[in-house]
Amino acid sequence: MFKNFPKNLIYLLLIFLPFYFFFIREHSFSGFRFKLIQIIEGPIQLISSPLIEIKKMLFYQRTFQEYKRLSKENKLLRARFVGMKEVVRENARLEKLLAFKRNLIYSSVAASVIGREPSRWNASIVIDRGENDGIKQGMPVVNALGVVGKVGEVSPNKSKVILLTDPQFSVAALAQRTRESGLVSGTLQGICRMRYVQENAQVSIGDKVITSKLSSSFPEGLIVGEIVDIYESPRGPSVECVIKPAVSFSQLEEVLVILK
């Protein structure tokens, strides 16, 4: 036991002296204490600075990888959300078309728009129904909003539809309020004109125009559009009505072909 006494004493002194200098003899050794701290601080900072930088780099790498993962997940979720919104919108359009089809007293076939001619964007569309589906040339084409056009060309599995706004299109129509009749044709400018309306006809801006029983290709009572302007015809003693179509042709995606 006494043999280890000097060794134990040294251990006690090593433990006690730092406490004594730094805490008990505060006023006497304050300068020495701060100087000692400054001496020790340099090597500690020299050792710790690279470690801190390495830690920052590792943290940045983990954070960047996490950012990439979350960014990828966000893009995927956004794409799914857009897809879900498109499905909801398509269902809403199809529900309106189905409701309109149920109210029709005529047999009809639903079709999707699958093409347009770039040089005649407002003149025609291509649909995914043809002779195999009972489609024939001249059949009326409509949607839930009103008259779209008529079938111009037919192949086994698709058809070309001449739109209401094409100058080649024409249909007998009348002002719904006053029953004044005329002939509606397209202009390729997104509007239509109703010609051969009597000079003293009681028509006004805002009147709805519908198909007439005089039409050889369209059932009567289908909405064509609304009168937005009236002027004297240059062709003779009559007036012409400018009609804004009820159908938005730039948004056509689904239509009904009325079978006859």
C-alpha positions in Angstrom: 0.0 0.0 0.0 2.8 2.4 1.0 4.7 1.5 -2.1 2.0 3.0 -4.3 1.6 6.1 -2.1 3.9 8.4 -4.2 2.2 7.3 -7.4 -1.3 7.9 -5.9 -0.2 11.3 -4.6 0.9 12.3 -8.1 -2.5 11.3 -9.5 -4.3 13.3 -6.8 -2.1 16.4 -7.5 -2.8 16.1 -11.3 -6.5 16.0 -10.6 -6.5 18.7 -7.8 -4.1 21.3 -9.2 -6.1 22.3 -12.3 -9.2 22.9 -10.1 -7.1 24.8 -7.7 -5.6 27.1 -10.4 -8.7 27.6 -12.4 -11.4 27.9 -9.7 -9.9 28.4 -6.2 -7.1 30.9 -7.1 -9.2 32.8 -9.6 -7.7 36.3 -8.9 -4.1 35.1 -8.6 -4.0 33.0 -11.7 -6.6 34.6 -13.9 -4.0 35.9 -16.4 -2.2 32.6 -16.5 -5.5 30.7 -16.9 -6.6 32.8 -19.9 -3.2 32.6 -21.5 -3.2 28.8 -21.0 -6.7 28.7 -22.6 -5.4 30.7 -25.6 -2.5 28.4 -26.0 -4.7 25.3 -26.0 -7.4 27.0 -28.1 -5.2 27.2 -31.3 -4.4 23.5 -31.6 -8.0 22.6 -30.8 -9.3 24.9 -33.5 -6.7 23.6 -35.9 -7.9 20.1 -35.3 -11.6 20.8 -35.1 -11.9 23.1 -38.2 -11.3 20.3 -40.8 -13.6 18.1 -38.9 -16.4 20.7 -38.9 -15.9 21.2 -42.7 -16.0 17.5 -43.3 -19.2 17.3 -41.2 -20.7 20.2 -43.3 -19.8 18.4 -46.5 -21.4 15.2 -45.4 -24.5 17.1 -44.2 -24.7 19.0 -47.5 -24.4 15.7 -49.4 -27.2 14.1 -47.4 -29.4 17.2 -47.7 -28.8 17.4 -51.5 -29.7 13.8 -52.0 -32.8 14.3 -49.9 -33.7 17.4 -51.9 -33.3 15.4 -55.2 -35.5 12.6 -53.8 -38.2 15.0 -52.6 -38.0 17.0 -55.9 -38.6 13.8 -57.9 -41.5 12.7 -55.7 -43.0 16.2 -56.1 -42.8 16.1 -59.9 -44.4 12.6 -59.8 -47.2 13.7 -57.5 -47.8 16.8 -59.7 -48.0 14.7 -62.8 -50.5 12.4 -61.1 -52.5 15.4 -59.9 -52.7 16.8 -63.4 -53.7 13.4 -64.7 -56.4 13.1 -62.1 -57.7 16.6 -63.0 -57.8 15.6 -66.6 -59.8 12.5 -65.8 -62.3 14.5 -63.7 -62.7 17.0 -66.6 -63.2 14.2 -69.1 -65.8 12.6 -66.9 -67.7 15.9 -66.6 -67.7 16.4 -70.4 -68.8 12.8 -71.0 -71.6 13.1 -68.4 -72.9 16.2 -70.2 -72.7 14.5 -73.6 -74.5 11.4 -72.2 -77.2 13.5 -70.6 -77.7 15.3 -74.0 -77.8 11.9 -75.8 -80.5 10.6 -73.5 -82.6 13.6 -74.3 -82.3 13.2 -78.0 -85.1 11.4 -79.7 -82.8 10.3 -82.4 -80.2 7.4 -82.4 -76.6 8.7 -82.2 -73.1 7.5 -82.0 -70.5 9.1 -79.7 -67.1 9.9 -81.2 -63.8 11.5 -80.2 -62.0 14.2 -82.1 -58.7 12.7 -83.3 -57.4 15.2 -85.9 -57.6 18.7 -87.5 -56.2 20.2 -90.7 -53.7 22.9 -89.7 -54.5 24.9 -92.8 -58.2 24.7 -92.2 -58.4 24.6 -88.4 -61.8 26.2 -88.2 -63.2 24.3 -91.1 -63.1 20.6 -90.3 -62.2 17.9 -87.8 -61.6 14.1 -88.0 -63.4 11.7 -85.7 -62.7 8.1 -84.8 -66.0 6.7 -86.2 -66.7 5.6 -89.7 -68.7 3.3 -92.0 -68.2 0.4 -89.6 -70.1 2.4 -87.0 -73.0 3.3 -89.3 -71.7 6.8 -90.2 -72.8 8.2 -93.6 -72.0 11.4 -95.5 -74.3 14.3 -94.6 -75.2 13.1 -91.1 -75.5 15.9 -88.4 -72.8 16.2 -85.8 -73.6 17.9 -82.4 -72.5 18.1 -78.8 -74.2 19.1 -75.6 -73.9 22.8 -76.5 -75.4 22.7 -80.0 -74.6 22.2 -83.7 -71.0 21.2 -84.6 -71.3 20.4 -88.3 -72.0 17.5 -90.6 -70.1 14.5 -91.9 -68.3 15.4 -95.2 -66.2 12.3 -95.9 -66.4 8.7 -94.5 -63.9 5.9 -94.4 -64.3 2.5 -92.6 -63.0 3.7 -89.2 -63.0 7.5 -89.3 -64.8 10.4 -90.8 -64.2 14.1 -91.7 -66.7 16.6 -90.2 -67.3 19.9 -91.9 -67.7 22.5 -89.1 -70.5 25.0 -88.8 -67.9 27.8 -89.4 -66.9 26.4 -92.8 -68.3 28.4 -95.8 -69.3 25.0 -97.4 -71.6 24.3 -94.5 -75.2 25.5 -94.5 -78.4 24.8 -92.6 -81.9 26.1 -92.5 -82.5 27.9 -89.2 -84.8 30.4 -87.5 -84.8 32.9 -84.6 -86.3 31.0 -81.7 -88.2 34.0 -80.3 -89.9 35.3 -83.5 -89.6 32.3 -85.8 -88.0 34.4 -88.5 -86.1 32.0 -90.8 -83.0 32.1 -92.9 -80.0 30.1 -94.1 -77.0 29.8 -91.8 -73.5 29.4 -93.3 -69.9 29.6 -92.0 -67.2 32.3 -92.6 -63.9 30.7 -91.4 -63.7 33.6 -88.9 -65.2 31.8 -86.0 -68.7 33.2 -86.7 -71.7 32.4 -88.9 -74.1 34.5 -91.0 -77.9 33.9 -91.4 -78.9 35.2 -94.8 -82.2 35.7 -96.6 -83.9 37.2 -93.5 -86.8 39.5 -94.5 -86.0 43.2 -94.3 -88.8 43.9 -91.8 -88.1 40.7 -89.7 -88.5 41.1 -86.0 -85.1 39.9 -84.9 -82.8 41.4 -82.2 -79.3 41.0 -80.9 -79.3 38.3 -78.3 -81.9 36.2 -80.0 -81.2 32.4 -80.1 -81.0 30.7 -83.4 -82.0 27.1 -83.8 -82.3 24.6 -86.7 -85.5 24.7 -88.6 -87.8 21.9 -89.8 -87.0 23.1 -93.4 -83.5 21.6 -93.0 -83.0 18.4 -95.0 -80.1 17.1 -92.9 -80.6 18.4 -89.3 -83.5 17.7 -86.8 -85.3 20.9 -85.8 -84.7 22.7 -82.5 -81.0 22.2 -82.2 -79.1 25.3 -80.9 -77.0 27.0 -83.6 -75.9 30.1 -81.7 -76.8 33.7 -80.8 -77.3 36.8 -82.9 -74.6 39.4 -82.1 -75.1 41.8 -85.0 -77.7 42.7 -87.7 -77.1 44.7 -90.9 -78.7 45.2 -94.3 -77.7 42.6 -96.9 -75.8 43.8 -100.0 -77.6 41.2 -102.0 -81.0 42.7 -101.9 -84.0 43.8 -99.8 -83.2 41.6 -96.7 -81.0 41.6 -93.6 -78.2 39.4 -92.5 -77.6 38.3 -88.9 -74.1 37.6 -87.5 -74.3 34.6 -85.3 -71.9 33.6 -82.5 -71.9 29.7 -82.5 -73.0 28.0 -79.3 -70.2 25.5 -79.6 -66.6 26.4 -78.8 -64.8 24.7 -81.8 -61.3 25.2 -80.3 -62.3 23.0 -77.4 -64.0 20.1 -79.2 -63.0 16.7 -77.9 -66.1 14.6 -78.1 -69.2 14.8 -80.3 -72.4 12.9 -81.2 -73.2 11.8 -84.8 -77.0 11.7 -85.3 -77.9 8.6 -87.3 -80.7 8.9 -89.9 
